[in-house]
């Protein structure tokens, strides 16, 4: 099912001299830049205690850093990502990356917690460049390679999240949190220059006012059944994602494990399996097998909840659960995003906005539930809730896979 996203777009002019499709080098650059951008949202999460100690405040006050960064990101996704359909992304994407580098640098120099709250909120706004790269990769890729390319780019974004969470504590222990942000700022600066030099100049695909552009985003959700169902599935999956990883941190920091922040982060690197799986699953999308693969991924995620829930005191069960969950859920997210972007190729940035905003809402619900459910019954209750949150996605897939998901 395909539903045109208003307003009517104008076809893009191909860049002169550019060969069709995405080379492996270009795909890797997109994955690296997207992962670095989205990873900026997560550097502070494992080191809140360290930041709080440095400013002489409480961990709960420092926890606002995560909140304002996520709020900034939500604002950026809604108000900036749709512009990818109407402006030259050769200019917009590197400019946002440059702004993120500046804000990260200012974060490293922040003299007080209120200043750091402001700079990290602006990091959240500017780091949406990662969500502009996936639709752009879909535009530049040929039909035959689009699933593989999107799989690689999305896996890079997922890997950026995992690496940021895992490495943040280690680097902070070695050189301090200010040096961490200075290093990340330098990396973003280099990537901004590299991406600008690589990207072809692309003509806008639509000529419409900014107000009309923003209005078309929610209208897309209302008028397209495929976008609605895929978006609901994505939100449900992301709710389990934040619930699972937040709950896992609580589990591993408590008895009988008593892991340090660094050890918890390193265990999270098992999630790299999921990022690698997402890359390979993209090939199934190219072969027309994306819909059944979504069902398999959802079943794997469900199985991970069972494994972890029945043996909460076993580190082996935890590792197996993390591996199953990462492979299943990240493959599902990649395939859902690929299908959303295929609904209307002329409006991929707006479609991605709808999908990412839905994910953000789902992720917020999962984060909010984690602490409450931990207090209510610990890890088994969290795993039960994760299964209940994922169940609607599995039911939607079972009922709608032959209709709303049809290419």
N, C-alpha and C positions, 0 to 999 in steps of 0.2 A: 504494500500500500504506500503510495506516495502522495503527500499533500504539500502543495506549494506554499511557501512561507511568504506572506505579504511583507513589504511591497514588491512589485515586480522588479526583478533584477536585470541588470545589463550584463551580457557576457563579457568575461575578462579577455583582454587581448594578451596573447601569449608573448612572453618576453623574447625579444630578438636574440637569436643565437643560442637559446637554451634548448638542450636536448630534452625530449619528453621523459617524464618519470623522475624518480629519486634514486640517485646513486647510493651505494652503501655508505660512503663517506658522509654524504649529506644527511642520510637517515641517522647515522651515529651522532652527528652534530646536533640535530634536532632533539634526539633522546637525551644527550648530555645537557644541553641548554634547558630543556624542559624539566629534567630532574633537579638541576641546580636551582632553578627558579622556585619550584614547588617546595623543595627542601628547606627554603628559607623560612617557611611557616613553622618548622618543627625544631630548629636549633635550640630554642629556649626551654622546651618541655622537660628534658631530663636534668636541667641544671638550675631549676628554679631556686632550690635551697642555696646554691652557691651565690646566685645573684642577690638573693635576699640577705645573705650574710654580708656581702660586700656593701650593700646600701644600709645595713643596720635596720632592716625591716622584717616582717614576718613572711613565711612561705605563702600564706594565703593572699597577702597583698601582692607578692610577686606573681602569683597565679593569674593576676589580671593581665600579665604580659601575653599569655596564651589567648585570653579572651579578646583583647583589642587587636591582636594580629589576625585572628580569624574573622573578626568583624570587618577589619580593613579589607581582607581578602574577598569577603562576600560583596562589599561595596564595589570593589574593583571588577569582580566578575560581572556584576549586573550592569554597571555603567560604562565599562571600558571594553570588555570582550566583544560585544556586538559591533563595535566600530571596525572590527576586522573585516566586515562585509562591505565597508564603504570608504576605507582609507588605504593608503599604500602601506602594507605591512613591513616593507623594507625599512621604512622610517619608524613606524610605531613600535615594533617589537624591540629593536635595539635601544630605542629611547626609554622604554619602560625598564629594560634591563639596566641601563645606565642610572636611572632614577633609583632602582633598587640597590645598586652598588653604593650610591651616595648615602642612602638612608642606613644601609648596613654599616658604612663607615662612621656615620654620626652616632649610631647605636654603640659602637665600640668606644666612643668618646663621651657618652652620656654622663653628666655629672650627678644625676639624681634619678630616682625611679620615675617620677612624672615625665622627665624628658625622654627616658627610655620607652615609656608607654607611647608617647607621641611618635617617636621614630619607628618603633616596631609596627604601629598601626599603619604608617605610610609604607613600610616594607610590605605589609599585607596587600595594600592597594596596588603597589607597583609590581609585585611578583606574579601577577596574572599573565605575564608574558608566556608562561608555560601553557596556559589554556588557549593562547592564540596559535601556538606552534602545531598542535594536533590538527585543527581544521586546515591550517596551511599545508601540512604534510598531505592531508587528504586531497587538497587541490592539486598539488604538484605531482602526486603519484599517478601512475596509469591505473586503469581498471584492474589489470592483471596483478599488480603488485600492491594495491591499496591496503589489503588486510595485513600483509607482512609489514609494510611500512608503518601503519598505525600501531600494529602490535609492538614494534620496536620502540616507537616514540612513547607510547603509553607505558611500556615496561620501564623506560628510562625515568618517567615521572614517578612511577611507583617505587623504583629503586632509590630515587632521590629522597623520598619520604623515609624509607628504611635506613638509608645510610645516615641521614641527618640525625635520626633518633639514636642510632647505634654509636656514631662517632662523636657526637656532641660531648658526652660525658668524658670520653677518653681524652679528647683534645683539651677540654677544660682542665682536667686533672694535670695535664702536662704543661700548658702555657697560660691558662686562665681564660675566662669567658670573653674578655675584651679582645684578646689576641685572636680568639676563634672568629669573632665577628669581623675583625680586620682582614683575616685570611679569606673569609667568604666574600667580603666586599671586593677584594682583588680578583678573585675568581670570576665574579659576575662582570667586572669591568673588562677582563680579557674576553669573556664570552660575548659581551655586547659588541665589541669591535669585530670579533670573528664572524658573528652572525650577520652584522651589517655588510661586511665585505662579501659574504657568500650569497645572500638573498638577491634574487632578480627583482627588478622594479615591476610591481604588479599593479595594473590599473584597477580602480575600484569596481566591484561587481554590481553595485547599485548606487543610484543617486537619489538620496532621500534625506529629509531633515532628521536631526538627531531625535526629536520628540517622537516622530513616526517610527524611527528605528527601534527605540526602546519599547514603544507600544506594541510592535510586532512580536516581541519576545513572549509575553504572556499569551498573545493571540495564537501563537504557534502551539502552545500547550493545549489551548481550548479546541482548536480546529483539527488537530492531527491526532487520531487515535493511537497511531504507532508511537508518537512522541510521548503521549500520556502513559501508555503501558510501560514502555521502556524506561521512562523517567521514574515511575513508581517502583519498578524493580531495582533501578540503580539506587534510589533513596533507601530502600529496605536493606540492600546489600551493604551500603555505607554505614547504616545504623549498626549493623552487626560488626563492621570493621572497627569502629571506634569503641564499641562496647567490648569487643574481644581484646583489643590491644591494651585498653585502659585496665580492664579486669586482669589481664595477664601481668601487668606491672604490680598490681596489688597482690596477686597470688605469689609472685616470685620474691617480693620484698618481705613477705610474712613467713612465719614458720610453716612447714619445716625447712624451707629453702633459705630464707634470709639473704638473698642475693644483693650485692651492691648495685648501684645504678649502672656502672660500667658492665657488669656481668649480665644484667637484664638487657642492656642495649645490644651486647654481642649475641645473645641468644636470638634477638630479633632479626639478626642477619640470616637466620634460616628462611626468613621471608623472601630472600633473594630467589629461592626456588620459584616462588610465585611470579616474580618479575620475568624470569627466564621463560616460564610457561606461557605467560601472556604474549611474549614475542613469537613463540612457536604456534600458539593457537591462532594468531593472525592468518597463518597459512590456511587454516580450516575455513576461515571467512572467505578467502579468495576462491576456495573450492566449493563454496555453497553449503558448507557443513556447520556454519556458525550457530544456527538455531539448536540442533541437537547437542552441540558442544556446550551451550549455555546450560542445558539441563544437566549434563554430566558435571559441570563445575558446581552447580548448586547442590547436587547430591554429595560431592566431595566435601563441601563446606559443612553440610549437615552431619556427615560422618565425623568430621573433626570435633564437633561439639560433643558427640557421644563419647569419643575416645577420651577427651579431656575431662568430661563430666564424671565418668565412672571411676577414674583413677586420678583424683586431684593431687595426691601426694607423690605421684611418680614423675620424675623428671623425664623419663623415657616417653611416657604417655604425653607429656606436655610438648616435647620436641616433635613427636609424630603428629600431634594435633596441629601445631604451628605449620608444619610442612603441608599437611593436607589442606588446611584452611587457606594458606597462602596461594597454593596452586589453584584451588577451586575458585576462590572469590576474586582473585586478581584476573584470572582468565575470563570470568564472567563480566567483570567491569570493562575489560578491553573490548569484548564482543558487543556488549550493550552500546558502548560509545561508538563503535564502528557502525552499528546499525542506525543509531540516531543520526550520525553525520551523513548517512546515505539517503535519508528521507528527502532532502532537497539540497543537492550539491551547490546551489547558488547562495545558500544561506547557512553555511556550515558554522560560522562563528556564532550566529544567534542560536542555532540548534545546540551547540556546545554550551552556551550560556544556560539554556533551560536545563540541560542534563547536569551541569556542575552545580547550579543553584539547588536542584533537587538533592544532589549528593550532600551538599552542605547542610541542608535541613535534616536529612537523615543522620548525618554524622553528629550534629548537635544533640539530637535525641539520644543517640547511643552514649555519648559522653555524659549527658545528664543522668542517664539511668545507671551508669556503672557504679558510682559511689553509693547510691541508694540501695541497689541490689546487693552490693558487697556487704553492707551493714545488715541487710535482711536475711542473708543466708550464705554469703560467700560465693566461691567459685561455681559450685553446682547450680546455684540459682542463676548466676550470670549466664552459664551455658544453656540452661533451659530457656531463659529469656531470649538469647541469641537465636535459638532454634525457632521460637515463636515469631520473632521479627523476620526471619528468613522465609518462613512458611508462605506468606503472601506472594513473595517473588516466585516461589516454586509453583504455586497455584496459578498465577498469571501466566507463567511459561506453559503450563500444561493446557490451559484453556485457550490461550491466544496465539500459540506458536504457528498455527496454520493460517491465521488471518492477519492480525495487526503486525506480525513480524515478517510477513511476506515481503521479499525484496521487490 
